[in-house]
Amino acid sequence: MSHMDAAETPQNEYTAKDIHILDEINAVRLRPGMYIGGTDKQGLHHLLYEIVYNSIDEAMAGFCNYIEVIIHEDCSVTVIDNGRGIPTEVIPGLDITALEAVLTRLHAGAKFGGHVYSISSGLHGVGASVVNALSTWLQARVRRQGKLYYQEYRRGLPLKEVEVIDASRDTGTSITFMADKEIFGDINYNFDSVCQRIKELAYLNKGVEINIKDKRDSREKTFYFEGGIASFVRQLNRNRTLIHDHPLYFTDRTDHTIVEVALQYTSSFTDFSLSFANCVNTRDGGSHVTGLRSALTRVFNDYARSNKLLKETDAGFTGEDVRQGLTAVISVRLPQPQFEGQTKVKLGNLEIKTQVESIVTSSLSLYLEQHPAEARAIITRCTIAAKAREAAHRARELVFKKSGLETSTLPGKLADCSEKDPSLCELFLVEGDSAGGSAKQGRDRRYQAILPLRGKILNVEKASKDKILEHEEIKAIIIALRTNINEHFSIDKLRYDKVIIMTDADVDGAHIRSLLLTFFYRHMPELIDQDHLYIAQPPLYRIKSGKQHFWIYSEEEKQAKLAELNGSKVNIQRYKGLGEMSPEQLWQTTMSSTSRTIYKVEIQDAITADQTFHMLMGSEVPPRKSFIQSHARYVRNLDV
């Protein structure tokens, strides 16, 4: 066990009387999705995180500074902390120990009393009991009051009473569990995914060391950040051109709420922000994000006007202006968070907006007065963004009014489908006029629309919004979809349920696909979030053996088929371009819903996605070169 043991204080005593029982968990195994979102890989990983959250609660309370996560060879998981240890004595008035209550009953935990954990993460106290219920077995070891306590469970039920198995000079809790294969199927944790979340928690809890070991292949990582979320922002911006050298960091407490904000401006045309409430990633923002944005807009306008950087006749900066190029992390900790929706992606506490706005306004205003050089650099950045916004507004009016977004006019090269119900329609974005012609002939005209794209579209990672709206191919996509883009985007106006990118299976096709993915990720992310964006997989080969022929979609599949046809005379035809196939072949291999292969575009990790898109499509060459060199050995089907 680590030597970094946190001290206990009498005024923060943690005993059985602090455990409050609210409900039973007899329905958890029948409906696990209600508690962890599902029984897929994401749900499996959620079990691990819920146990880690219990240790994080001890860290947020000031009693834990070391957490260890171990993935064992059999895919069982152990989480160890050096906190105070879950109480093991009997709860007053009830014939059950606090440890057993925490691990077997929903809503049983110190989070409900408000005395031990005024601030907590996880599933409102149901985390540990849900993990126990969804595990084949679970073992709890508690070091507390000079003793080592132990209790074991099978599918949520204790095998026997809590027992003392040894003496202990340390304090803390160790939970080991094996997720139930009857519920989750294949039990296989992704080390990189777990590391990403653990690293995130370490950033959010500065001064807490979190170690993760994977005994399946002897990998190990340790995360510790003295700078907290300021270090987080610095990491997010490591490959970007900075407007000011060091992240701005503010923290303050109001009532029982703690607010932390770190922000830094870059030369990027996009913004990237992460928000958290009690260490839960609020992907859809909420009241804390609204408060931050309001404060930024107000402070930068006030500073610019008071220092004559904005004229009295100028309209002032909008929220869009002050966010362009901004990387920000906001973390709030509050006693009773109200999350909207089952999956906790949006914070709903209305009072947090005012609290965040007040803290950021006062702290940021003081910073700008004390750092005039950095203040002027940021204001200049906002001014440039405002001019680009005005130019984009003019371009948008020109595009949408003259090109027909507000009428029934569609792009001239769009071959639309006859079906009018968007839920039944799909649009193919096809590389090149030749392939577009084949696709138009081979499609099912009832529900499939074709939009040919000429050449490589604009790299939006290196272009302002007005330049994006002036690009002909992008204009055609926007008008065909009818959704508009950016802050004007409306998913309700989407004319096609599936938007399918169909490019050649060569280097140029991959580049065009990357450009399109970058555009959609940066300017129409809702298409991805709501499962409307897909990638078509055309065949690489056609293998003919006698009167039989086979469409082959990968090198591995090719080798397997050749081995199967060993001894037979075969003819192998390599397809590099969609235009090399006849309309019938293109329909059969790539477009028919009964025989095609298409991949849904998903973004599971926003941080990695943002950094990868910027690295591969942005202006900075060294990180892109390094990435290509380090990943070159993984490249398949490269055509040069």
C-alpha positions in Angstrom: 0.0 0.0 0.0 1.2 3.5 -0.7 2.9 5.5 2.1 0.7 8.5 1.3 -2.0 8.0 3.8 -4.5 10.9 4.4 -5.1 11.9 7.9 -8.4 11.6 9.7 -9.9 14.4 11.7 -12.4 14.1 14.6 -14.7 16.7 13.2 -15.0 14.7 10.0 -15.6 11.3 11.6 -17.1 8.7 9.2 -19.2 6.1 11.0 -22.1 3.7 10.4 -24.6 6.3 11.5 -23.7 8.3 8.3 -25.1 5.6 6.0 -28.7 6.2 4.9 -30.8 3.4 3.3 -33.4 4.5 0.9 -34.3 1.5 -1.3 -33.6 -2.0 -2.4 -31.8 -3.2 -5.6 -33.8 -6.3 -6.5 -34.5 -5.0 -10.0 -31.0 -4.1 -11.0 -30.1 -7.5 -12.6 -33.4 -7.4 -14.6 -32.9 -3.9 -15.9 -29.2 -3.0 -15.8 -29.6 -0.5 -18.5 -31.6 1.7 -16.1 -28.6 2.1 -13.9 -25.5 1.9 -16.2 -27.0 2.8 -19.6 -26.6 -0.6 -21.2 -24.7 -3.9 -21.1 -22.3 -3.1 -24.0 -18.6 -2.2 -23.6 -19.6 1.2 -22.3 -21.7 -0.3 -19.6 -19.0 -2.7 -18.7 -16.5 0.1 -18.3 -19.0 2.0 -16.3 -18.8 -0.6 -13.5 -15.1 0.1 -13.1 -15.6 3.8 -13.1 -18.4 3.6 -10.4 -16.0 2.0 -8.0 -13.3 4.6 -8.8 -15.9 7.3 -8.2 -16.3 6.1 -4.6 -12.5 6.6 -4.1 -12.7 10.0 -5.8 -15.4 11.0 -3.3 -12.9 10.4 -0.5 -10.4 12.5 -2.4 -12.9 15.4 -2.9 -13.6 15.2 0.8 -9.9 15.6 1.5 -9.2 12.1 2.9 -7.6 10.3 0.0 -4.6 11.1 -2.2 -3.8 7.8 -3.7 -5.9 5.5 -5.9 -4.8 2.3 -7.6 -6.7 0.5 -10.3 -5.7 -3.1 -11.3 -7.1 -5.1 -14.3 -6.2 -8.7 -13.5 -5.4 -11.5 -16.0 -9.0 -12.9 -15.7 -10.5 -9.4 -16.3 -11.5 -9.0 -12.7 -10.8 -5.5 -11.4 -9.5 -4.1 -8.1 -9.8 -0.5 -7.0 -7.8 0.5 -3.9 -7.7 3.8 -2.1 -6.1 5.2 1.1 -9.2 7.0 2.3 -10.9 6.4 5.6 -12.4 3.1 4.7 -16.1 2.2 4.4 -17.6 1.9 8.0 -18.0 -1.7 9.1 -20.1 -1.3 12.2 -23.8 -2.0 12.4 -26.0 0.9 11.4 -27.9 2.2 14.4 -31.5 0.8 14.5 -30.8 -1.7 11.7 -29.5 -5.2 11.7 -26.9 -4.7 8.9 -23.4 -3.3 8.7 -22.7 -0.1 6.9 -20.4 -2.0 4.5 -23.0 -4.5 3.6 -25.6 -1.7 3.1 -23.4 0.2 0.8 -22.8 -2.9 -1.3 -26.2 -4.4 -1.4 -28.8 -1.7 -1.2 -29.6 1.1 -3.6 -29.4 4.7 -2.3 -27.5 3.5 0.8 -24.5 5.7 1.4 -22.9 8.6 3.1 -23.8 10.8 0.1 -27.4 11.3 1.3 -26.7 12.6 4.8 -24.7 15.6 3.7 -22.3 15.3 6.7 -19.6 13.0 5.3 -19.8 13.8 1.6 -21.2 17.3 0.9 -20.0 16.7 -2.6 -19.9 13.4 -4.5 -19.7 11.9 -7.9 -21.1 8.6 -9.3 -24.7 7.4 -9.5 -26.1 9.2 -6.5 -25.1 6.4 -4.1 -26.3 3.5 -6.1 -22.9 2.9 -7.8 -21.3 0.3 -5.5 -24.5 -1.7 -5.0 -25.2 -1.8 -8.7 -21.7 -3.0 -9.5 -22.1 -5.7 -6.8 -25.5 -6.8 -8.3 -24.0 -7.0 -11.8 -20.9 -9.0 -10.8 -20.5 -12.7 -10.5 -18.5 -12.1 -7.3 -17.2 -9.1 -5.4 -14.7 -8.9 -2.5 -14.5 -6.0 -0.1 -11.5 -5.3 2.1 -11.6 -2.4 4.5 -8.6 -1.1 6.5 -10.0 0.8 9.4 -9.5 1.3 13.2 -6.4 -0.9 13.2 -8.1 -3.8 11.5 -8.6 -5.4 8.1 -12.2 -6.3 7.5 -13.4 -8.6 4.7 -16.7 -9.6 3.1 -17.5 -11.5 -0.1 -20.6 -11.5 -2.3 -22.1 -13.5 -5.1 -24.3 -11.6 -7.6 -25.0 -8.9 -5.0 -25.7 -11.2 -2.0 -23.2 -11.6 0.9 -21.8 -15.1 1.6 -21.4 -14.4 5.3 -21.0 -11.6 7.8 -18.2 -9.0 7.8 -15.2 -10.5 9.5 -11.8 -9.3 10.7 -9.0 -11.2 8.9 -5.9 -9.2 10.0 -4.6 -6.1 11.7 -3.8 -3.0 9.7 -1.9 0.2 10.3 -3.3 1.9 7.3 -6.8 3.1 6.3 -8.7 2.7 3.0 -10.9 0.5 0.9 -10.2 -2.2 -1.6 -12.9 -3.5 -3.9 -12.3 -6.5 -6.3 -15.1 -7.6 -8.6 -15.8 -9.8 -11.6 -18.4 -8.5 -14.0 -21.1 -11.0 -14.8 -20.7 -12.7 -18.2 -24.4 -13.6 -18.1 -25.1 -9.9 -18.4 -22.1 -8.4 -20.3 -21.1 -11.3 -22.5 -17.4 -10.9 -23.3 -15.6 -9.3 -20.4 -12.7 -7.3 -21.9 -11.6 -3.9 -20.7 -9.9 -1.4 -23.0 -6.8 -0.2 -21.2 -6.5 3.0 -23.3 -10.1 3.9 -22.7 -9.8 3.4 -18.9 -6.6 5.4 -18.9 -8.3 8.3 -20.7 -11.0 8.5 -18.0 -8.5 8.0 -15.1 -6.3 10.7 -16.5 -9.3 13.0 -16.7 -10.1 12.3 -13.0 -6.5 13.1 -12.1 -6.7 16.4 -13.9 -9.9 17.2 -12.0 -8.4 16.3 -8.6 -5.0 18.0 -8.5 -2.6 16.4 -6.0 -4.3 13.0 -6.2 -2.1 10.2 -7.6 -4.0 7.5 -9.6 -2.1 4.4 -10.8 -3.5 1.9 -13.2 -2.0 -1.5 -13.9 -3.1 -4.0 -16.6 -1.7 -7.4 -15.6 -2.9 -9.0 -18.9 0.0 -7.4 -20.7 2.1 -5.8 -18.0 1.1 -2.2 -18.9 1.1 0.5 -16.2 0.5 4.2 -16.0 0.5 6.8 -13.2 -1.3 10.1 -13.4 -0.6 13.0 -11.0 -1.2 16.7 -11.9 -0.2 19.4 -9.5 -1.7 22.0 -11.9 -5.1 20.4 -12.1 -7.3 21.6 -14.9 -4.8 24.3 -15.9 -2.5 21.4 -16.8 -5.5 19.9 -18.6 -5.8 22.9 -20.8 -2.1 23.0 -21.4 -2.2 19.4 -22.6 -5.2 20.0 -24.9 -3.3 22.9 -26.6 0.1 21.2 -26.9 -0.1 21.1 -30.7 -1.8 24.5 -31.2 -0.4 28.0 -31.8 -1.0 29.9 -28.6 -2.2 33.5 -28.3 -0.9 33.8 -24.7 1.7 31.5 -23.1 0.0 30.3 -19.9 -3.6 29.2 -19.3 -5.8 31.5 -17.1 -6.9 29.7 -14.0 -9.6 30.9 -11.5 -11.1 29.2 -8.6 -13.4 30.3 -5.8 -16.1 29.1 -3.5 -19.6 30.5 -3.1 -21.9 29.0 -0.5 -21.1 25.3 -0.7 -20.1 25.4 -4.4 -16.5 25.3 -5.6 -15.8 26.6 -9.1 -12.7 26.0 -11.1 -12.1 27.5 -14.6 -9.0 27.2 -16.8 -8.9 28.8 -20.3 -6.4 29.6 -23.0 -6.7 31.2 -26.5 -5.2 29.7 -29.7 -5.1 30.7 -33.3 -7.6 27.9 -34.1 -10.8 28.7 -36.0 -12.8 26.4 -33.6 -13.3 26.3 -29.9 -13.1 23.3 -27.6 -14.5 23.2 -24.1 -15.0 20.5 -21.4 -17.3 20.8 -18.5 -17.7 18.8 -15.3 -19.9 18.7 -12.3 -18.6 16.7 -9.4 -16.2 15.0 -11.8 -19.0 13.9 -14.1 -18.4 14.9 -17.7 -21.4 17.1 -18.6 -21.1 16.6 -22.4 -24.2 18.7 -23.1 -23.1 21.5 -20.8 -25.7 23.1 -18.6 -26.0 26.0 -16.2 -22.3 26.1 -15.3 -21.3 26.4 -19.0 -24.0 29.1 -19.6 -22.6 31.1 -16.7 -19.1 30.8 -18.0 -20.1 32.0 -21.5 -22.1 34.9 -20.2 -19.2 36.1 -18.1 -16.7 35.8 -21.0 -18.9 37.9 -23.3 -19.6 40.6 -20.7 -16.0 40.9 -19.4 -14.3 41.1 -22.9 -16.9 43.7 -24.1 -16.5 45.8 -21.0 -12.7 45.6 -21.1 -12.6 46.5 -24.8 -14.9 49.5 -24.4 -13.2 50.8 -21.3 -9.8 50.6 -23.0 -11.0 52.1 -26.3 -10.4 48.8 -28.2 -14.0 48.9 -29.3 -15.7 52.1 -30.6 -18.9 53.3 -29.1 -20.6 52.7 -32.5 -19.3 49.1 -32.7 -21.9 46.4 -32.0 -19.6 44.6 -29.6 -18.5 41.0 -29.4 -20.9 38.1 -29.5 -20.5 34.8 -27.6 -19.3 33.3 -30.8 -16.6 35.9 -31.1 -15.1 35.4 -27.7 -15.2 31.6 -28.0 -13.4 31.3 -31.3 -10.0 29.8 -30.6 -10.8 29.2 -26.9 -9.9 26.0 -25.1 -11.6 25.9 -21.7 -12.2 23.5 -18.9 -14.8 24.3 -16.2 -15.3 22.1 -13.1 -17.9 22.7 -10.4 -18.5 20.9 -7.2 -21.8 21.3 -5.5 -23.8 19.5 -2.8 -26.9 18.4 -4.8 -26.3 18.3 -8.5 -29.4 18.0 -10.7 -28.5 16.2 -13.9 -30.9 16.3 -16.8 -31.5 12.8 -18.3 -30.4 9.3 -17.2 -26.9 9.6 -18.5 -25.9 12.8 -16.7 -24.8 14.9 -19.6 -26.3 18.3 -18.7 -26.3 20.1 -15.3 -29.6 21.7 -14.5 -29.0 23.6 -11.2 -30.1 27.1 -12.0 -28.3 28.8 -9.2 -24.9 27.6 -10.6 -25.2 29.9 -13.6 -25.2 33.0 -11.3 -22.4 31.6 -9.1 -20.1 30.8 -12.0 -20.8 34.1 -13.8 -20.0 36.1 -10.6 -16.8 34.2 -10.0 -15.5 34.3 -13.5 -16.5 38.0 -14.0 -14.6 39.2 -11.0 -11.6 37.0 -11.5 -11.2 37.5 -15.3 -11.7 41.3 -15.0 -8.9 41.5 -12.4 -6.6 39.3 -14.6 -7.1 41.5 -17.7 -6.4 44.7 -15.7 -3.2 43.1 -14.3 -2.0 41.6 -17.6 -2.6 44.2 -20.3 -0.4 42.5 -22.9 -2.3 39.3 -22.7 -5.6 41.2 -22.6 -4.9 43.0 -25.8 -3.8 39.8 -27.5 -7.1 38.2 -26.6 -9.1 41.2 -27.6 -7.3 41.3 -31.0 -8.3 37.6 -31.4 -11.9 38.4 -30.6 -11.9 41.4 -33.1 -10.6 39.1 -35.9 -13.3 36.6 -35.0 -16.0 39.3 -35.1 -14.9 40.5 -38.6 -14.9 36.8 -39.8 -18.4 36.4 -38.3 -19.8 39.4 -40.1 -18.2 38.2 -43.4 -19.7 34.7 -42.7 -23.1 36.3 -42.1 -23.0 38.0 -45.5 -21.8 34.8 -47.1 -24.6 32.8 -45.4 -27.2 35.2 -46.7 -25.8 35.0 -50.1 -25.6 31.2 -50.1 -29.0 30.5 -48.4 -31.1 33.1 -50.1 -29.7 32.9 -53.6 -29.0 29.2 -53.6 -32.4 28.4 -52.2 -32.1 27.1 -48.7 -35.2 29.2 -47.9 -37.0 27.9 -51.0 -37.5 24.5 -52.7 -34.4 24.9 -54.9 -31.7 22.2 -54.5 -28.2 22.0 -56.0 -28.2 21.4 -59.7 -25.9 18.4 -59.5 -28.0 16.7 -56.8 -30.0 13.7 -58.1 -32.7 13.6 -55.4 -34.9 10.7 -54.5 -38.7 10.6 -54.9 -39.5 9.6 -51.3 -40.4 12.7 -49.1 -40.2 11.1 -45.7 -36.7 11.9 -44.4 -36.6 8.9 -42.2 -36.6 6.6 -45.3 -34.1 8.6 -47.3 -30.3 8.5 -47.7 -27.8 10.8 -49.4 -24.6 9.5 -50.9 -21.7 12.0 -51.1 -19.8 10.6 -54.0 -16.2 11.3 -55.0 -16.0 12.5 -58.6 -18.4 12.9 -61.5 -17.6 9.5 -63.0 -18.5 7.6 -59.8 -21.4 10.0 -59.3 -22.7 9.0 -62.7 -22.5 5.3 -62.0 -24.1 5.9 -58.6 -27.0 7.8 -60.2 -27.6 5.0 -62.6 -27.2 2.2 -60.1 -29.2 3.6 -57.2 -32.7 3.0 -56.0 -34.3 6.3 -57.1 -37.1 5.9 -54.6 -35.0 6.6 -51.5 -31.4 7.2 -52.5 -30.1 10.6 -53.5 -26.7 11.2 -55.1 -24.5 14.3 -54.7 -21.3 14.1 -56.7 -18.3 16.1 -55.3 -15.7 17.5 -57.6 -12.2 17.3 -56.2 -11.1 17.7 -52.6 -13.3 19.9 -50.5 -11.8 22.8 -48.4 -9.8 21.8 -45.3 -12.1 23.6 -42.8 -9.6 23.1 -40.0 -7.5 25.9 -41.6 -10.4 28.1 -42.8 -12.6 30.8 -41.3 -16.4 30.4 -41.5 -16.8 32.9 -44.4 -14.3 31.0 -46.5 -16.1 27.8 -45.7 -19.4 29.2 -46.9 -17.8 30.4 -50.1 -16.7 26.9 -51.1 -18.9 25.5 -53.8 -18.9 21.8 -52.7 -19.6 22.7 -49.1 -22.4 25.0 -50.1 -23.9 22.2 -52.1 -23.8 19.8 -49.1 -25.4 22.4 -46.8 -28.1 23.2 -49.2 -28.8 19.6 -49.9 -29.1 18.7 -46.2 -31.1 21.9 -45.4 -29.9 21.9 -41.8 -27.7 25.0 -42.0 -24.4 24.8 -39.9 -22.8 25.8 -36.6 -25.0 27.7 -34.3 -27.8 27.9 -36.9 -27.9 24.1 -37.4 -31.3 22.4 -37.1 -31.5 18.6 -37.1 -35.3 18.9 -37.5 -34.7 20.1 -41.1 -32.5 17.2 -42.1 -33.8 15.8 -45.4 -32.0 12.4 -45.2 -31.8 9.9 -42.3 -28.4 8.6 -43.5 -25.7 10.7 -45.0 -23.2 8.3 -46.5 -19.7 9.3 -47.6 -18.6 7.1 -50.6 -15.1 7.6 -51.8 -12.5 5.6 -53.7 -10.4 3.0 -51.9 -7.1 4.8 -52.4 -5.1 7.6 -50.9 -7.0 10.4 -52.5 -10.3 8.8 -51.5 -9.1 8.6 -47.9 -8.0 12.2 -48.0 -11.4 13.3 -49.3 -13.1 11.2 -46.6 -11.0 12.9 -43.9 -11.8 16.4 -45.2 -15.5 15.5 -45.1 -15.3 14.0 -41.7 -13.5 17.1 -40.4 -16.2 19.4 -41.9 -19.0 17.4 -40.3 -17.2 17.1 -36.9 -16.5 20.8 -36.7 -19.6 22.3 -38.2 -22.4 19.6 -38.1 -21.5 17.5 -35.1 -25.2 16.7 -34.4 -25.1 14.5 -37.5 -22.6 12.3 -35.7 -24.1 12.5 -32.3 -27.5 11.5 -33.6 -26.3 8.6 -35.8 -26.9 10.1 -39.2 -23.4 10.0 -40.7 -22.0 6.8 -42.3 -19.0 5.7 -44.5 -19.5 3.3 -47.4 -17.0 0.5 -47.8 -16.5 -0.3 -51.5 -14.7 -3.6 -52.4 -11.0 -3.7 -52.9 -11.0 -6.8 -55.1 -13.1 -9.0 -57.3 -11.8 -12.6 -57.3 -13.1 -14.9 -60.1 -12.9 -18.7 -59.9 -14.6 -20.5 -62.7 -18.1 -19.3 -62.9 -18.0 -17.9 -59.3 -16.9 -14.4 -58.3 -16.4 -12.9 -54.9 -16.2 -9.3 -53.8 -13.4 -8.8 -51.3 -13.3 -5.8 -48.9 -9.9 -6.2 -47.1 -6.5 -7.8 -47.5 -7.2 -10.2 -44.7 -10.4 -11.3 -46.5 -8.4 -11.7 -49.7 -5.9 -14.0 -48.2 -8.6 -16.1 -46.5 -10.5 -16.5 -49.8 -7.3 -17.4 -51.8 -6.5 -20.0 -49.2 -10.0 -21.4 -49.5 -9.6 -21.5 -53.3 -6.1 -23.0 -53.2 -5.5 -25.1 -56.2 -8.2 -23.4 -58.3 -7.4 -21.0 -61.1 -8.3 -17.5 -60.0 -8.4 -14.1 -61.5 -7.9 -11.1 -59.2 -9.1 -7.7 -60.2 -8.1 -4.7 -58.0 -10.6 -1.8 -57.7 -9.0 1.6 -56.9 -11.9 3.8 -58.0 -15.6 3.6 -57.8 -15.8 4.6 -61.4 -14.2 1.3 -62.4 -17.4 -0.5 -61.5 -20.5 -0.6 -63.6 -23.7 0.8 -62.1 -24.9 -2.7 -61.4 -21.7 -3.7 -59.6 -21.7 -0.4 -57.6 -25.2 -1.1 -56.5 -24.5 -4.7 -55.6 -21.3 -4.1 -53.6 -21.7 -0.7 -52.1 -25.2 0.7 -52.2 -27.8 -2.0 -51.8 -29.0 -2.1 -48.2 -29.2 -5.9 -48.4 -25.6 -6.5 -49.4 -23.5 -3.4 -48.7 -21.2 -2.7 -45.8 -21.5 0.8 -44.2 -19.9 2.1 -41.0 -21.6 4.4 -38.6 -19.4 7.4 -37.6 -19.2 7.6 -33.8 -17.2 9.9 -31.5 -16.6 8.1 -28.2 -13.8 10.3 -26.9 -14.3 14.0 -27.7 -10.8 14.9 -26.4 -9.0 12.4 -28.6 -11.2 13.4 -31.6 -10.5 17.1 -31.2 -6.8 16.6 -30.9 -6.6 14.1 -33.8 -8.6 16.2 -36.2 -6.4 19.3 -35.4 -3.2 17.3 -35.6 -4.0 15.7 -38.9 -5.8 18.6 -40.6 -4.3 21.7 -38.8 -1.4 24.0 -39.7 1.2 22.5 -37.4 3.4 20.1 -39.4 5.8 18.5 -36.7 3.0 16.7 -34.7 1.4 15.5 -37.9 4.7 14.2 -39.2 5.4 12.5 -35.9 2.0 10.8 -35.9 2.4 9.5 -39.4 5.9 8.1 -38.7 4.8 6.4 -35.5 1.6 4.9 -37.1 3.1 4.0 -40.5 3.5 0.3 -39.7 -0.3 0.0 -39.2 -1.2 1.3 -42.7 -3.1 -1.2 -44.9 -4.1 -1.0 -48.6 -1.8 2.0 -49.4 -1.8 3.1 -53.0 0.9 5.4 -54.2 
